Every structure is written in C-alpha cells, then in structure tokens.
Amino acid sequence: MPGEYRPVYVLIPDGVAPPHRPVIALHGHGAWGARPLIGETETPVEDEFVAMLNYDYARQLALRGYLVFAPVL
C-alpha cells in the first residue's frame, strides 16, 4: 500500500557479483522476531532453537548467494 513502510534486515551475499536473486524470509509468530533468522541470538535457549530447526535460514540463504530481506516484526 502506498505510504506504508516496514523495517527489514537486508542480507547481502559476500563475494557474489550482482545481480543477486532476491528472497523474502518470513519469520513465524514469536517473541524473537527476525533476529534468529539472520543468525543473531542472545540466549542459549535461542541458540538451541536455531540449531535444532535450522532457523537461521535467512543467513544460510545469503551464504548461498541470495539477497535476503527479513521483515523485523
């Protein structure tokens, strides 16, 4: 909708020449928002959750050459 904005994390692949293939990484309903998707955790509980479910998929996609947009909230 015109005039509406949403903050996003933008993960730009390192060492890959543009143009990058874009992807939107959506997170589920939870208190942590998009931080675990990009690989930022603050507690051992978050670390375990991310490792168990490969929940840092936005970071993993960027490592594979994708330009990733992850909405913050």
C-alpha positions in Angstrom: 0.0 0.0 0.0 1.4 3.4 -0.9 2.9 5.3 2.1 3.4 2.2 4.3 6.8 1.0 5.3 8.2 -2.0 7.1 11.7 -2.2 8.6 13.7 -5.2 7.3 17.1 -6.7 7.7 18.9 -6.9 4.4 21.5 -9.6 4.0 23.8 -9.0 1.0 25.8 -12.0 -0.1 29.6 -11.6 0.2 31.8 -12.4 -2.7 28.9 -12.9 -5.2 28.7 -10.5 -8.2 25.3 -8.7 -8.7 22.6 -9.1 -9.7 21.6 -11.1 -6.7 18.5 -13.3 -6.6 16.1 -11.8 -4.1 14.3 -13.7 -1.4 11.9 -12.6 1.4 12.5 -14.6 4.6 9.4 -14.5 6.8 9.5 -15.5 10.5 6.8 -17.2 12.5 4.8 -15.8 15.4 7.1 -15.5 18.4 8.8 -13.1 20.7 12.2 -13.1 18.9 11.1 -11.7 15.5 13.6 -12.0 12.7 16.8 -12.0 14.8 17.2 -15.8 14.8 16.6 -15.9 11.0 19.7 -13.8 10.4 21.7 -15.7 13.0 21.6 -13.2 15.9 20.8 -14.9 19.2 21.1 -13.7 22.7 20.5 -16.7 24.9 21.4 -20.4 25.0 17.7 -21.2 24.5 17.7 -19.2 21.2 21.0 -20.9 20.2 19.5 -24.4 20.8 16.2 -23.4 18.9 18.2 -22.1 15.9 20.5 -25.2 15.8 17.7 -27.7 16.2 15.4 -26.3 13.5 18.0 -24.7 11.1 16.1 -21.5 11.9 18.9 -19.2 10.7 17.7 -19.8 7.1 18.0 -16.2 6.1 21.7 -16.2 6.9 22.1 -19.6 5.2 20.4 -18.2 2.0 22.7 -15.2 2.0 25.7 -17.5 2.3 24.4 -19.3 -0.8 24.3 -16.1 -2.9 20.7 -14.8 -2.3 19.8 -11.2 -1.4 17.6 -11.7 1.6 15.0 -9.4 3.1 13.8 -10.4 6.5 11.0 -8.2 8.0 11.9 -7.2 11.5 8.4 -7.5 13.1 
